[in-house]
Amino acid sequence: RGSYHLEEAAIAGHPGARYNLAVNEKTFERALKHLIIAVNLGCDRSIQMLKECYKNGFVSKEDFAAALRAHQAAVDATK
């Protein structure tokens, strides 16, 4: 039941819910997709986790750079 509400919140655009879906996801590829979407929505926790994935070689330099730009754009849009 909790995962249903989490998924609904993520679909509605809640960055924290997207982050939580990434943390709770069983497959790495899906978790990474959730994480990138959360980064694109401006979630700070997600950018930190994505940075760790990049440092450990799970995310390419290009994908990480694109995510950083999208994160900055989302943060700037909320100002």
N, C-alpha and C positions, 0 to 999 in steps of 0.2 A: 504494500500500500504506500509506503514512504517513497519508494522508487517511482511510482506513478506520478506523485505530486512533484517530485524532483524533475522528472522528464517534462511535465507540463510547464513548470517554471522555466526550464531551459529553452523549451520551444517558444515561450513567451519573451525570451531575450534576457533572462536574468543571468548575469555573468557568474555569480557565485554558485548557482545551480549547475551551470555548465562545468565549472571547476570540480564540483563534487561528483558529477557524473564521470569526469575523467579519472578522479581518484578511485572511484568504486568500479570502474570498468574492468572486465576480466581480460580482454584482449588489448595488447599494446597499441595496435593500429587504431582501434576505435578510441582508446583513451587519448591518443595523440590528436586525433581529429577534434574531440571535445575540447582539449586543451587549446588548440589553435583558435577555435571559435571563441572560447572565453577570452583569449588574448586579444582577438579582434574586437571584442566588446569592452576592452579596457580593464580587465581583471588583473590586478597587481600580483596576486598569488600565482596566477597562471603563468605570467611572464617569468617569474622566478623559477617555477618548475620547468618551463620550457628551456630556460637558460641552463639548468642542470642537465636536461636531455641533450642539449647542444654540446656541452662540455664533455659528456660521456659518449659522444659520437652517434647519438640516435636521431639527430636532426641535422640536416645539411646547413651549411653557412647561408645559402640563398634563402631557404625556408625560414631560418631564424631572423635574418635581416628583414624579410618581408613581414614577418610577425611583429618585429619591433616597430616598423613603420606604421603598421595598422594599429598597434597599441597606442602609439603616440598620437595618431590621428583621432582615435576614440577618446583619449584623455583630453586632447585639445578641444574636441567638440563639446565636451561637458563643461568647459570653463565659461 
